[in-house]
Amino acid sequence: MRERVLFFDLLRCVAAVAVIAIHVLAPYRNELGV
């Protein structure tokens, strides 16, 4: 059970980093016209 909680915690961290990366890269993507 503990391993499952750790997995979800890791997944939540990855999701948070992905959201931050998207927000940070969005302006650059608009400039590049991607």
C-alpha positions as CSV (number, residue, x, y, z in Angstrom):
1,M,0.0,0.0,0.0
2,R,2.8,2.3,0.8
3,E,4.4,1.9,-2.6
4,R,1.2,2.8,-4.2
5,V,1.0,6.1,-2.2
6,L,4.6,6.8,-3.2
7,F,3.8,6.2,-6.9
8,F,0.9,8.7,-6.8
9,D,3.0,11.2,-5.0
10,L,5.7,10.9,-7.7
11,L,3.0,11.2,-10.4
12,R,1.7,14.4,-8.7
13,C,5.2,15.9,-8.7
14,V,5.7,15.0,-12.4
15,A,2.4,16.6,-13.2
16,A,3.3,19.8,-11.3
17,V,6.6,20.0,-13.1
18,A,4.9,19.5,-16.5
19,V,2.4,22.3,-15.8
20,I,5.1,24.7,-14.8
21,A,7.1,23.8,-17.9
22,I,4.1,24.4,-20.2
23,H,3.5,27.8,-18.6
24,V,7.1,28.7,-18.9
25,L,7.5,27.6,-22.5
26,A,4.2,28.9,-23.8
27,P,5.5,32.4,-24.6
28,Y,8.5,31.0,-26.5
29,R,6.2,28.7,-28.5
30,N,4.1,31.7,-29.5
31,E,7.2,33.6,-30.6
32,L,8.4,30.6,-32.7
33,G,4.9,30.1,-34.2
34,V,4.8,26.4,-33.3
